[in-house]
Amino acid sequence: MLVLVAPGQGAQTPGFLTPWLELPGLADRLGAWSEVAGIDLVAYGTTAGADEIRDTAVAQPLLVAAALASAEALGVKPDVLAGHSVGEFAAAALAGVLTPEQSLRLVRERAQAMAKAAAVTETGMTAVLGGVEEEVLAGIEKHGLTPANINGAGQIVAGGTLEQLAAFKEDAPARARLIPLSVAGAFHTHHMAPAVESLREAAWNVVPSDPGITLLSNSDGQAVATGAEFLQRLVNQVSNPVRWDACMETMAGLGVTKMIELLPGGTLTGLARRGLRGVQTVALKTPDDLDAARELIK
């Protein structure tokens, strides 16, 4: 059983789209989607620097477009789909809940609203690797932070104000390693509440379709039966924690044996190697990885 997964913000690196533009039709596709996304996807994916693509308003549509373009190049129908954070918008489009254009329009609104919300208060995120999960969660709560991403495989991401994160660093859980993340704000926390309302307004006139493939939600890891419910979850997820651990638990329960991570791959397959032991993985980073992915499918 094959699961196709789409990564979230932070997976982008300068120039990651460059080799993909050599594939027939891909540059034209990204050019058309640039009009919808409101940014030059080709330029940001090829020549822009790290600080430019770190911008939330750029990173989110860029990642969704890259995932969709690489899925089109791969040309396979999976058994299960899931995305991490903004990657859910790519998964929704691949499952038929949204069209690629609807997905990118909503992501454009999401990204701009989240960037605006992040500017209100100086906030950030810190990855916590290792430690005892109960102790890590207790420490996060103690300092008024939110476990914004519970990723499984010994990884939890805390989100909150810079002051709270600094205090947490000084009082780190035993046997845990803390890594500040290069993100613009505390995503998937209450600090993003204003962005939820903006996205809800943008989604008001969107008529989703029911998924044609088993589609998992970051909210609780469960498969969602209707497009209307998944769209509602996409909106609410902006200020709710990402439960990737629950998504992986569901994948295991469904009997997933193979995972392909869409461009720019690496993060989710890395978690799978620790949290889904025995599952074969391929991460799409360059077009050369397409052959390995197709071989995995065989």
Backbone as a ProteinNet text record, in pm:
[ID]
protein_1_A
[PRIMARY]
MLVLVAPGQGAQTPGFLTPWLELPGLADRLGAWSEVAGIDLVAYGTTAGADEIRDTAVAQPLLVAAALASAEALGVKPDVLAGHSVGEFAAAALAGVLTPEQSLRLVRERAQAMAKAAAVTETGMTAVLGGVEEEVLAGIEKHGLTPANINGAGQIVAGGTLEQLAAFKEDAPARARLIPLSVAGAFHTHHMAPAVESLREAAWNVVPSDPGITLLSNSDGQAVATGAEFLQRLVNQVSNPVRWDACMETMAGLGVTKMIELLPGGTLTGLARRGLRGVQTVALKTPDDLDAARELIK
[TERTIARY]
84.2	0	87.3	58.2	140.8	75.8	153.7	108.7	197.1	133.4	201.4	187.1	299.4	294.4	358.2	305.4	354.8	410.7	534.7	598.2	542.7	576.9	532.1	642.6	611.5	703.2	834.3	942	1075.4	1149.1	1074.7	1137	1206.9	1172.1	1227.1	1374.1	1449.7	1590	1614.5	1710	1735.1	1766.5	1698.9	1726.5	1669.9	1583	1539.6	1457.1	1397.5	1317.1	1399.3	1522.9	1601.2	1606.8	1646.2	1656.5	1521.1	1413.4	1280.3	1228.9	1281.4	1234.6	1274.7	1364.1	1404.2	1299	1205.4	1100.6	1000.1	957.3	864.5	736.8	702.8	576.5	575.8	676.6	670.4	685.7	774.3	792.1	664.1	597	470.8	364.3	360.8	263.4	287.2	412.5	445.1	419.3	440.8	411.6	264	179.4	34.6	-8.5	47.7	13.7	64.9	169.8	221.2	115.1	35.9	-71.3	-172.6	-200.1	-297.7	-240.1	-113.9	-50.5	-11.4	0.2	35.3	183.6	266.4	412	475.1	598.6	670.8	732.6	662.9	706.1	840.2	860.1	984.3	1102.8	1089.3	1198.8	1229.6	1126.6	1150	1205.7	1172.6	1221.6	1357.5	1411.7	1539.7	1647.4	1617.8	1722.1	1711.3	1600.6	1582.4	1670.6	1709.4	1792.9	1711.5	1781.8	1717.3	1622	1661.1	1575	1447.9	1459	1341.1	1239	1283.8	1188.1	1150	1211.5	1168.7	1040.1	1017.4	897.2	774.1	689.1	570	484.5	468.6	385.5	442.6	570.9	636.7	644.6	689	718	596.2	480.7	364.9	314	286.1	244.5	354.4	480.5	591	595	575.3	579.3	461.2	343.3	225.7	239.8	284.3	302.7	408.7	517.5	624.1	575.2	496.9	444.1	351.2	264.5	170.5	243.1	344.3	418.8	494.5	554.7	629.7	536	416.4	317.5	272.2	256.5	217.5	327.4	452.5	565.2	575.1	543.5	549.2	439	319	208.6	159.1	139.1	91.8	-27.1	-120.6	-233.9	-205.1	-187.2	-156.4	-281.6	-261.7	-373.5	-415.8	-318.5	-341.5	-267.3	-324.4	-262.1	-259.9	-152.9	-145	-45.2	-65.5	29.2	56.4	174.9	212	188.9	98.7	68.2	21.9	91.8	47.7	48.2	123.9	122.8	-14.1	-102.8	-239.9	-313.3	-277.3	-343.5	-304.9	-180.3	-139.6	-211.1	-217.9	-286.3	-433.4	-496.3	-638.2	-660.2	-569.1	-581.5	-559.8	-462	-434	-546.2	-619.7	-732.8	-860.1	-856.3	-973.4	-1067.2	-1031.9	-1116.9	-1119	-1002.3	-987.6	-919.6	-937.6	-855.2	-720.2	-616.4	-489.5	-503.1	-586.8	-604.4	-675.5	-779.2	-845.8	-749.3	-669.8	-573.9	-474.7	-420.8	-321.2	-381.7	-506.3	-571.4	-589.5	-632.5	-650.5	-516.9	-416.1	-283.9	-228.8	-253.9	-210	-271.8	-400.8	-468.4	-416.5	-397.9	-345.9	-209	-121.8	15	18.7	-56.5	-56.5	-116.8	-222.2	-286.8	-197.8	-126.7	-37.5	82.4	133.1	244	200	78.7	25.4	6.4	-45.1	-65.1	68	168.6	301	367.4	326.9	388.4	333.5	224.4	162	249.1	299.6	383.8	506.1	619.6	740.9	729.9	706.6	690.3	783	795.2	879.7	849.1	934.1	914	1048	1046.3	1166	1136	1219.5	1204.9	1270.2	1199.5	1251.5	1273.4	1398.3	1433.2	1472.9	1409.1	1442.2	1369.8	1419.7	1352.9	1233.3	1173.5	1051.4	932.2	845.4	738.1	655.1	618.9	536.7	608.6	740.4	817.3	833	849.9	860.6	731	618.9	489.1	462.1	502.6	484.4	568.3	691.5	777.5	722.9	667.9	607.3	489.9	406.5	290.9	335.1	436	487	525.3	581.2	628.4	528	403.9	297.9	305	380.4	396.4	290.5	286	193.9	273.9	239.2	302.9	246.3	301.6	243.5	250.2	357.7	371.9	411.7	329.4	367.3	394.3	521.7	558.9	586.1	591.1	627.6	777.4	823.2	965.8	1052.6	999.4	1077.6	1093.6	1001	1012.4	883	894.8	784	832.2	746.9	783.8	698.7	766	697.8	687	572.3	552.3	503.4	549.1	506.5	589.1	585.1	662.2	810.8	893.6	1038.3	1082.6	1014.1	1046.8	1015.3	902.3	865.8	963.9	1003.3	1097.8	1234.2	1275.5	1403.5	1401.5	1290.6	1277.7	1276.3	1211.4	1205.7	1344.9	1423.7	1560.2	1644.3	1624.9	1700.9	1653.8	1536	1477.1	1439.8	1532.6	1505.3	1478.4	1389.4	1363.3	1488.7	1498.8	1615.6	1630	1753.6	1790.1	1721.8	1688.4	1626	1717.7	1716.4	1795.2	1700	1724.4	1636.8	1702.1	1625.6	1676.2	1578.2	1616.6	1529.5	1508	1384.6	1352.3	1348.5	1388.1	1390.5	1253.4	1158.2	1022.6	982.6	879.2	843	755.4	699.9	610.9	570.2	484.1	436.1	313.7	338.7	229.7	161	33.9	-45.9	-55.9	-63.5	-89.3	-197.9	-239.4	-344.4	-300.7	-171.1	-122.7	-170.5	-213.5	-259.2	-410.8	-479.8	-626.3	-676.8	-615.4	-665.7	-657.9	-558.3	-543.9	-655.4	-706.4	-816.4	-938.2	-969.9	-1086.9	-1068.6	-948.7	-923	-937.4	-884.7	-894.2	-1037.9	-1111	-1251.4	-1331.2	-1304.7	-1373.1	-1336.4	-1208.4	-1163.5	-1223.7	-1248.8	-1301.2	-1453.3	-1517.9	-1663.6	-1731.9	-1678.8	-1742.8	-1682.8	-1589.8	-1528.8	-1620.1	-1649.6	-1732.4	-1640.6	-1604.7	-1512.3	-1582.8	-1505.6	-1556.7	-1510.9	-1579	-1536.7	-1409.2	-1320.4	-1192.7	-1210.9	-1133.2	-1138	-1034.7	-951.7	-845.6	-849.9	-814.7	-810.3	-720.6	-777.5	-710.7	-708	-586.7	-570.9	-562.2	-610.2	-612.4	-509.6	-442.3	-347.6	-415.2	-545.2	-615.9	-608.3	-632.4	-633	-576.3	-526.1	-468.6	-568.9	-696	-798.4	-832.1	-883.6	-931.1	-1060.1	-1074.6	-1191.6	-1274.9	-1404.9	-1490.9	-1542.9	-1561.1	-1622.6	-1530.4	-1547.1	-1467.9	-1502	-1628.9	-1670.2	-1601.1	-1594.5	-1528.8	-1379	-1316.6	-1172.6	-1141.2	-1222.9	-1200.8	-1212.8	-1311	-1326.8	-1203.8	-1150.8	-1031.1	-909.4	-899.8	-789.7	-789.9	-907.7	-920.5	-880.8	-938.2	-914.2	-771.2	-705.7	-573	-468.2	-496.3	-400.6	-359.8	-454.9	-424.3	-427.5	-439.1	-440.8	-311.8	-269	-146.4	-156.2	-44.1	-33	-1	-85.3	-63.7	-12.8	113.2	170.6	193.7	213.7	227.5	102.3	-14.5	-141.1	-159.3	-111.7	-117.9	-36.2	82.9	167.4	105.8	39.6	-28.6	-138.8	-212.3	-317.8	-258.5	-148.7	-81.8	-42.9	11.6	50.6	-71.4	-180.4	-302.6	-364.3	-347.5	-400.7	-315.7	-194.9	-106.3	-17.3	15	104.8	241.8	293.9	425.7	526.3	475.3	563.1	521.1	620.5	594.5	681.3	618.2	690.9	660.5	766.4	749.1	771.8	674.3	680	783.3	816.7	915.8	871.9	967.5	1106.3	1115.2	1134.3	1126.3	1245.1	1223.5	1329.9	1282.7	1203.1	1161.1	1068.4	964.3	863.2	912.6	995.2	1053.2	1151.7	1217.7	1305.8	1229.5	1113.6	1029.6	978.4	945.3	893	996.4	1122.3	1226.3	1237.8	1198.5	1202.7	1066.9	959.4	826	744.6	785.5	714.9	817.8	872	978.9	931.2	1015.8	983.4	917.4	869.5	807.9	917.8	910.5	1008.7	977.8	1080.1	1058.3	1146.3	1092.6	1169.2	1128.3	1226.1	1200.9	1236	1143.6	1168.7	1240.7	1368.5	1448.6	1488.8	1527	1560.3	1484.5	1476	1408.1	1470.1	1597.1	1660.6	1591	1523.5	1454.8	1325.5	1278.1	1154.2	1169.6	1284.9	1306.6	1303.2	1364.5	1363.2	1221.2	1143	1005.2	921.1	940.7	864.4	905.8	1033.1	1080.2	1020.3	1008.1	944.9	799.8	731.2	591.1	577	670.9	665.8	681.5
-120	0	124.4	216.9	334.9	460.4	539	669.8	775.8	880.8	996	1108	1170.7	1274.1	1402.7	1517.1	1647.9	1721.6	1772	1836	1975.2	2025.7	2157.6	2260.4	2377.2	2490.7	2458	2500.7	2471.4	2372	2302.5	2203.1	2267.8	2393.2	2460.4	2497.1	2490.6	2532.2	2613.2	2705.4	2785.8	2699.7	2730.5	2664.2	2524.6	2480.9	2341.3	2307	2406.1	2379.3	2374.3	2423.4	2440.5	2315.8	2198	2082.6	2034.7	2068.4	2021.2	2095.7	2214.9	2293.1	2232.2	2134.6	2065.8	1964.2	1930	1835	1903.4	1836.5	1896.5	1946.8	2070.7	2127	2179.5	2145.1	2183.2	2334.3	2396.7	2541.3	2615.3	2566.9	2628.9	2614.5	2497	2473.1	2568.4	2581.1	2670.7	2816.6	2849.8	2985.2	3018.1	2922.9	2942.7	2951.5	2867.1	2868.8	2994.1	3055.8	3179.5	3289	3291.4	3390.1	3370.2	3244.9	3212.6	3240.3	3201	3213.3	3356.4	3440.5	3579.3	3603	3503.8	3519.5	3447.5	3482.4	3416.9	3288	3179	3051.2	3006.3	3029	2986.9	3063.4	3194.6	3275.6	3239.4	3226.8	3195.6	3054.6	2964.8	2828.3	2803.4	2906.5	2887.4	2986.2	3114.4	3214.6	3287.2	3274.4	3346.6	3288.4	3374.1	3331.6	3273.8	3223.4	3156.6	3249.5	3374.8	3467.6	3498.4	3507.3	3536.9	3424.5	3300.5	3189.4	3147.5	3208.9	3186.8	3262.4	3370.8	3451.8	3362.7	3365.6	3279.3	3298.5	3422.6	3451.3	3391.1	3360.3	3296.1	3145.1	3104.8	2962.9	2873.6	2916.4	2827.9	2798.5	2899.1	2865.5	2795.3	2829.1	2764.8	2615.1	2579.3	2438.7	2360.4	2419.3	2349.5	2329.3	2432.6	2420.3	2315.8	2313.2	2215.7	2074	2053.7	1920	1875	1963.8	1929.6	1901.3	1982.7	1963.5	1831.6	1796.1	1670	1549.7	1564.1	1455.8	1433.6	1543.6	1532.7	1463.3	1497.7	1434.7	1286.9	1252.1	1112.2	1030.7	1087.3	1023.5	893.8	888.5	767.6	800.3	706.4	722.6	641.3	706.6	633.9	576	498.6	445.6	542.4	619.8	712.3	842.4	954.1	1085.6	1156.9	1230.3	1312.8	1423.9	1536.4	1647	1701.1	1755.1	1813.4	1963.5	2014	2156.9	2206.5	2303.3	2355.9	2246.9	2139.5	2026.8	1962.7	1988.3	1935.2	1993.5	2113.6	2173.6	2101.5	2056.6	1976	1841.5	1780.6	1652.1	1664.5	1774.2	1795.7	1804.2	1872.4	1883.3	1748.1	1671.8	1541.1	1441.5	1461.3	1373.8	1416.8	1531	1578.9	1663.5	1694.1	1778.6	1920.9	1969.8	2101.6	2086.2	2181.4	2185.9	2246.6	2225.7	2291.1	2442.8	2501.3	2646.2	2690	2616.4	2648.5	2636.7	2532	2509.7	2625.2	2667.8	2774.2	2909.2	2934	3058.7	3062.9	2951.3	2946.1	2955	2890.4	2896.6	3039.1	3108.7	3248.3	3329.9	3311.4	3383.1	3337.7	3208	3152.3	3210.5	3210.3	3256.6	3404.1	3485	3628.2	3656.9	3583.1	3604.6	3558.4	3447.2	3398.1	3490.1	3545.3	3640.8	3765.7	3810	3927.2	3898.6	3779.9	3743.1	3729.9	3679.3	3660.8	3793.7	3900.1	4030.8	4103.1	4053.6	4118.8	4106.9	3987.3	3959.6	3882.1	3905.9	3831.8	3689.6	3597.1	3457.5	3369.6	3244.6	3152	3009.2	2919	2776.9	2710.2	2611.2	2536.2	2387	2314	2168	2106	2010.6	1936.9	1792.9	1750.3	1615.9	1531.7	1416.6	1327.5	1364.5	1311.4	1331	1238.5	1239.2	1161.3	1246.6	1194.2	1274.7	1344.4	1272.8	1332.3	1450.1	1435.5	1542.7	1660.7	1632.3	1739.8	1819.6	1750.5	1818	1897.6	1842.5	1913.4	2040.8	2033.3	2151	2257.5	2215.5	2309	2381.5	2305.7	2365.4	2458.9	2419.2	2498.5	2639.4	2651.7	2781.5	2852.4	2804.3	2871.6	2854.5	2754.9	2728	2628.7	2609.4	2513.5	2407	2278.4	2175	2181.9	2270.8	2304.8	2190	2112.4	1992.8	1877.2	1775	1650.9	1551.7	1540	1471.7	1323.4	1274.1	1135	1116.6	994.4	961.5	1049.6	1087.5	1165.4	1311.4	1368.5	1508.6	1584	1690	1779.9	1921.7	2005.3	2144.6	2234.3	2317.4	2410.9	2546.6	2612.7	2745	2842.7	2967.8	3070.6	3195.6	3283.1	3406.3	3376.7	3470.2	3451.7	3445.5	3520	3515.8	3378.5	3324	3190.8	3085.6	3096.1	2999.9	3010.3	3133	3152.5	3090	3107	3047	2895.1	2843.9	2699	2643.7	2718	2674.7	2664	2757.1	2755.2	2644.5	2593.1	2489.9	2368.4	2328.7	2223.8	2088.9	2009.1	1875.1	1788.8	1696	1607.2	1526.3	1511.6	1428.9	1473.7	1602.3	1657.8	1762.8	1768.6	1867.4	1967.6	2096.1	2200.9	2272.4	2286.4	2350.2	2459.1	2586.8	2694.4	2680.1	2699.3	2684.8	2820.9	2820.7	2943.1	2965.3	3005.4	3033.4	3172	3227.4	3365.9	3384.3	3276.4	3291.6	3158.5	3165.8	3045.5	2990.6	2915.7	2857.7	2746.2	2725.7	2621.2	2642	2769.1	2806.9	2914	2957	3058.4	3192.1	3210.4	3334.1	3347.9	3239.9	3241.7	3256	3282.9	3293.6	3394.8	3513.2	3606.7	3549.8	3465.1	3406.1	3305.4	3242	3147	3217.3	3333.4	3406.5	3451.8	3495.2	3536.8	3420.8	3304.5	3187.8	3138.5	3148.1	3105.8	3189.9	3318.1	3405.3	3368.1	3338.2	3302.3	3169.9	3080.1	2947.8	2945	3055.7	3059.1	3016.2	3060.3	3031.5	2911.9	2843.8	2726.2	2605.4	2535.8	2414.4	2293.8	2225.1	2112.2	1986	1891	1758.6	1658.5	1547.9	1443.9	1378	1339.7	1281.5	1149.5	1131.8	1007.1	907	948.2	865	884.6	785.3	798.4	916.2	1014.4	1141.1	1163.1	1173	1185.9	1332.4	1360.4	1495.7	1513.7	1629	1663	1681.1	1701.7	1728.7	1612	1490.5	1371.8	1248.8	1267.1	1155.3	1066.6	1098.1	1011.3	1046.3	946.3	969.6	1050.1	1143.7	1231	1193.7	1174.3	1119.4	1224.4	1348.2	1448.2	1566.9	1626.7	1744.1	1861.5	1875.6	1987.5	1980.4	1860.6	1847.1	1873.3	1824.6	1844.4	1993.1	2064.4	2207.3	2280.7	2242.4	2304.1	2277.4	2156.1	2122.1	2200	2221.8	2301.8	2442.1	2498.5	2633	2632.8	2541.4	2539.1	2500.2	2423.9	2371	2481.1	2597.8	2708.6	2740.3	2728.7	2760.2	2637.6	2519.4	2394.8	2316	2238.2	2158.6	2055.1	2032.3	1928.3	1795.7	1695.1	1564	1466.1	1487.6	1396.7	1258.3	1253.3	1123.4	1039.8	1105.5	1034.7	993.3	1077	1039.8	913.4	906.1	788.2	665.1	684	570.9	515.6	605.1	561.1	490.9	544.6	479.2	336.1	319.4	185.5	95.6	149.4	71.1	32.2	116.6	87.9	-13.9	-38.2	-133.4	-71.8	58.2	124.3	56.5	26.6	-37.4	48.4	151.8	234.8	380.6	468.8	613	687	777.4	869.6	1010.7	1085.5	1224.6	1316.9	1400.1	1491.8	1601.9	1669.1	1776.4	1889.1	1944.5	1902.4	1802.3	1677.1	1568.7	1558.1	1481.9	1452.8	1453.1	1550.8	1565.1	1451.6	1426	1327.9	1184.2	1160.1	1026.3	1001.8	1108.1	1094.3	1054.2	1115.7	1077.7	935.1	896.6	762.1	654.9	683	583.5	551.1	646.7	623	583.6	636.4	613.2	509.4	469.4	366.1	262.8	193.1	96.8	-7.1	-32.1	-133.1	-77.4	47.6	109.7	160.6	123.9	169.2	312.8	396	537.9	588	686.2	762	907.9	996.4	1139.7	1202.7	1276	1343.3	1475	1479.8	1601	1655.8	1566.7	1603.5	1509.8	1542.7	1453.3	1313.4	1301.6	1169.8	1074.6	1129.4	1045.2	984.4	1032.9	978.8	831	793.4	653	563.8	610.1	532.1	520.3	627.3	624.3	526.5	527.3	435	290.5	270.4	136.1	89.1	179.9	146	102.8	172.5	141.3	1.1	-35.5	-169.2	-276.7
0	0	0	-90	-111.5	-55.2	21.2	66.1	0.8	-47	-103	-0.9	38	140.7	88.3	135.4	92.6	214.3	204.9	319.9	348.7	467.9	510	508.3	563	558.7	629.5	569.3	620.4	532.5	446.4	357.9	239.1	208.4	89.9	110.3	1.7	0.1	-127.7	-127.2	-247	-369	-479.7	-606.1	-621.6	-529.8	-534.1	-657.7	-721.5	-841.4	-970.4	-965.6	-1088.2	-1177	-1126.7	-1216.5	-1268.7	-1199	-1240.3	-1362.1	-1386.6	-1500	-1633	-1628.6	-1751.3	-1797.1	-1709.4	-1747.2	-1839.5	-1944.9	-2040.7	-1974.4	-2000.4	-1955	-1812.7	-1733.4	-1592.5	-1573.1	-1648.8	-1637.1	-1676	-1780.5	-1822.9	-1714.2	-1653.7	-1546.8	-1429.7	-1388.7	-1277.3	-1314.2	-1441.6	-1486	-1474.6	-1512.6	-1501.6	-1356.1	-1274	-1131.6	-1062.2	-1116.9	-1059.3	-1061.3	-1169.9	-1179.4	-1067.9	-1035.9	-931.3	-793	-772.3	-641.4	-608.1	-710.6	-687.2	-666.7	-695	-687.2	-805.8	-837.6	-946.9	-891.6	-907.3	-851.4	-909.4	-1038.5	-1103	-1045.2	-1033.2	-980.4	-835.6	-754.9	-614.1	-595.3	-686.8	-674.6	-735.9	-803.1	-872	-828.8	-829.1	-806.8	-673.3	-603.6	-477.1	-367.2	-273.7	-162.1	-47.7	52.5	166.5	240.8	261.5	334.4	256.7	125.1	43.3	50.3	41.6	41.7	183	282.7	421.5	450.3	377.9	392.1	377.2	477.9	479.1	354.5	311.1	194.5	66.8	66.8	-46.7	-27.6	88.4	113	93.8	143.7	140.4	-0.3	-83.1	-220.8	-299.9	-272.5	-343	-312.7	-187.4	-148.2	-205.1	-202.5	-255.6	-406.1	-476.9	-621.7	-654.9	-578.3	-603.1	-581.2	-475.2	-449.2	-561.4	-605.9	-712.5	-843.8	-874.6	-999.2	-997.5	-884.6	-877.2	-880.6	-822.9	-829.3	-972.5	-1046.2	-1187.1	-1267.1	-1237.8	-1307.1	-1274	-1149.9	-1106.9	-1173.6	-1178.4	-1248.6	-1190.2	-1058.4	-993.6	-904.3	-894	-803	-677.5	-562.6	-439.1	-375.4	-270.9	-193.1	-83.3	-34.9	76.7	47.5	92.4	78.1	212.7	237.5	357.8	333.3	398.8	390.7	529.4	548.9	677.7	672.6	757.2	764.2	627.1	566.3	436.7	329.8	351.3	258.5	244.4	341.8	331.3	211.1	169.4	54.3	-74.4	-83.1	-197	-194.5	-75.2	-62.5	-99.5	-58.6	-90.3	-240.8	-310.8	-455.9	-523.2	-475.5	-534.6	-508	-398.2	-366	-437.5	-506.1	-578.6	-496	-371.2	-287.1	-341.3	-383.1	-444.2	-579.1	-666.8	-787.4	-749	-828.5	-797.5	-785.1	-870.2	-867	-739	-697.5	-571.4	-453.7	-457	-349.7	-339.6	-453.4	-452.6	-414.8	-455.6	-413.7	-262.6	-205.4	-60.2	12.7	-41.6	20.7	15.3	-93.8	-102.2	10.5	33.3	141.7	277.6	293.7	419.2	452.1	353.3	374.9	411.7	339.9	368.4	505	539.6	669.8	784.7	765.1	869.6	886.9	777.7	786.4	861.8	835.2	904.8	1052.9	1084.6	1225.3	1298	1228.1	1289	1321.7	1251.7	1272.6	1395.3	1450.2	1565.4	1689.9	1714.7	1831.6	1785.3	1848.4	1812.8	1866.9	1776.4	1814.7	1731.3	1770.4	1696.7	1733.5	1687.2	1710.9	1738.5	1825.4	1859.7	1852.6	1778.7	1772.2	1894.5	1953.4	2068.5	2023.9	2024.3	1979.3	2099.4	2113.4	2223.2	2351.1	2462.5	2590.3	2605	2722.2	2747.5	2707.6	2620.6	2563.7	2670.6	2777.1	2882.2	2947.6	2967.5	3029.6	2934.4	2806.4	2707.7	2701.5	2694.1	2688	2815.5	2930.4	3057	3059.6	3007.4	3001.8	2909.1	2796.8	2702.2	2767.8	2837	2904.7	3017	3091.4	3203.5	3160.6	3041.3	2994.4	2904.2	2904.3	2829.9	2680.5	2636.7	2494.4	2445.6	2315.3	2253.4	2179.5	2196.5	2114.1	1972.7	1891.4	1761.7	1661.9	1666.8	1582.6	1672.8	1676.8	1744.5	1632.1	1596.8	1474.1	1489.8	1613.1	1633.4	1617.6	1635.3	1621.5	1709.7	1826.8	1921.7	1887.6	1809.7	1769.5	1797.4	1876.7	1907	1883.2	1824.5	1799.5	1888.9	1968.3	2057.6	1991.1	2009.3	1952.2	2057.1	2047.9	2141.6	2125.5	2224.1	2215.1	2230.6	2184.4	2194.5	2340.4	2426	2568.9	2627.3	2593	2641.7	2592.3	2466.6	2409.8	2476.8	2509.7	2577.2	2716	2787.6	2920.7	2911.5	2810.2	2788.3	2761.2	2685.4	2654.5	2781.5	2873.8	2999.3	3092.4	3068	3153.8	3067.5	2980.7	2881.8	2948.8	2892.3	2946.2	2941.8	3033.7	3041.3	2912.8	2867.7	2752.8	2623.5	2617.8	2496.9	2435.3	2303.5	2229.9	2167.5	2189.8	2140.2	2021.5	1912.4	1791.1	1748.1	1758.4	1709.4	1558.4	1514.2	1373.2	1303.9	1177	1098.7	1035	1117.4	1070.2	1118.6	1056.6	1083	1206.1	1260.4	1374.8	1433.4	1533.6	1603.2	1531.2	1424.3	1346.6	1427.2	1395	1460	1610.6	1650.3	1789.1	1789.6	1908.3	1918.5	1860.1	1841.4	1780	1634.7	1574.5	1435.6	1422.8	1533.4	1529.7	1426.9	1411.7	1309.3	1168.2	1142.3	1009.5	980.6	1084.6	1066.9	1008.3	1062.6	1014.4	870.1	834.9	697.1	600.1	638.7	551.8	542.5	652.2	649.3	550.1	547.4	451.5	308.1	285.3	150.9	104.9	199.7	166.2	155.1	186.4	195.9	64.9	-47	-175.9	-248	-185.1	-247.3	-226.2	-335.2	-327	-346.1	-237.7	-249.1	-296.4	-345	-380.9	-275.5	-267.6	-173.8	-224.6	-134.1	-177.9	-250.8	-357.7	-433.3	-386.7	-291.2	-234	-83.1	-6.8	138.3	175.7	245.5	274.6	425	480.3	624.5	666.5	786.1	839.4	949.9	949.9	1056.4	1191.4	1190.1	1314.3	1412.3	1358.2	1444.5	1374.5	1253.3	1179.8	1110	1122.6	1067.1	921.7	848.8	712.5	718.2	626.2	621.2	499.4	521.5	416.6	319.1	363.8	277	253.1	137.2	104.8	193.9	229.5	314.6	450.2	506.6	636.6	624.6	516.9	503.5	485.7	410	391.2	524.9	604.6	736.3	823.6	814.7	891.4	843	712.2	658.9	719	732.3	789.1	936.1	1013.5	1157.8	1193.3	1104.5	1135.2	1147.1	1094	1098.9	1242.8	1336.5	1476.5	1566.7	1507.9	1585.3	1564.2	1663.3	1648.8	1537.2	1470.7	1368	1437.8	1416.2	1477	1370.7	1329.6	1230.8	1289.6	1422.1	1487.3	1467.3	1476.5	1457	1311.7	1219.6	1077.5	1052.7	1110.2	1090.6	1156.8	1269.6	1334.6	1243.9	1180.8	1088.1	967.1	914.7	802.1	838.4	956.9	1001.7	1012.3	1065.5	1080.2	947.3	847.9	713.8	638.9	689.4	623.6	518.3	532.6	438.3	441	323.8	312.8	236.6	163	80.7	94.1	102.6	111.3	11.4	-64.3	-150.6	-102.6	-71.4	-28.4	-146.9	-173.1	-285.9	-262.7	-369.6	-367.3	-273.1	-194.4	-172	-56.4	-91.8	5	98.3	205	300.5	444	482	621.3	665	588.1	629	612.4	511.5	498.7	612.7	659	774.1	898.4	920.7	1033.7	1017.9	894.7	870.5	898.6	869.9	895.9	1044.3	1129.3	1273.4	1330	1268	1322.9	1250.5	1130.6	1053.8	1008.4	1103.1	1074	972.3	874.2	773.8	649.8	656	539.2	446.3	319.9	221.3	180.3	168	140.5	26.4	-45.5	-144.1	-129.6	-121.8	-115.9	-250.1	-308.7	-435.4	-409.4	-446	-432.5	-569.5	-659.5	-796.8	-890.4	-1019	-1113.5	-1119.3	-1081.6	-1079.4	-983.4	-882.4	-783.8	-838.2	-952.1	-1008.6	-1044.3	-1095.7	-1132.7	-1008.1	-898.9	-775.3	-720.9	-735.3	-688	-769.2	-899.8	-986.4	-960.9	-933.1	-900.6	-769.7	-674.2	-545.5	-566.9	-654.6	-680.8	-740.9	-827.7	-888.1	-784.2
[MASK]
++++++++++++++++++++++++++++++++++++++++++++++++++++++++++++++++++++++++++++++++++++++++++++++++++++++++++++++++++++++++++++++++++++++++++++++++++++++++++++++++++++++++++++++++++++++++++++++++++++++++++++++++++++++++++++++++++++++++++++++++++++++++++++++++++++++++++++++++++++++++++++++++++++++++++

